[in-house]
């Protein structure tokens, strides 16, 4: 681009900017004229209002001096009110020339579903689920492919990166990452399972690659005052049942011993947190370790009828109604 061409372009831009500035000044003058006219009308309206206030006692025949004195005070107050309103309107109609407004982007509305079963996609991932009888929602991981989809995953372990030997408040509120290992939280489990009927699936796999699942036709968790007791119904699957032994048991953690054993604190003894009886046929929140010692491991005894540890576990429920 030559210097002459650049000079011509600059002149063109300068004229364009000047033309737009002239247009803006014309609009500004028009607005100022409208403002002046509006203020004149406002002044006339104020004067007429005060005149009516002054004439009012004559219309109703107030002759008593004390009444006149009282009314005069009210006239003064009325005039103050009118003046105050006039100032307010003038301030509200002040013309201010500013830079163009920046468009405001409204936050996108977050969709919340009644359950994972109502999520209109077969893509597994994080979704917002409504808490029954509450304005709140919970972010959960929905399994939308396996077993027909619609499952809320509430426990998932597969690499041992998250410590599951935790206290009561952590198990109540939940911990971990929905994209990794996690425990959803006992309070959420209670709120999401206590209003309508749900079913449960437990998946496990050992270090040798043996996989199994067990499906329970009923699943509900009690309230915190009931120590989040476990209620399950009939079962079928390939992993065998290692959960009915814990039916009706209260949840225990290292700082809250609610098991049925008179001899030991099961959560402390096994290094986990579970619905211990005295103590366990399963302990999917136990230590993550490749061992045959079921007292110190993540285990599901009925998979191979021994104490071998699991390398993977996943628990999830789905609304039936």
Helices and strands as residue ranges (DSSP letters): H 3-59, H 65-92, E 112-113, G 116-118, E 125-130, E 137-143, G 146-148, E 151-157, H 168-173, E 175-176, E 182-183, H 186-193, E 198-206, E 211-216, E 219-221, G 224-226, E 230-232, E 235-237, G 244-246, H 266-270, E 282-283, G 294-296, E 299-300, G 301-303, E 310-319
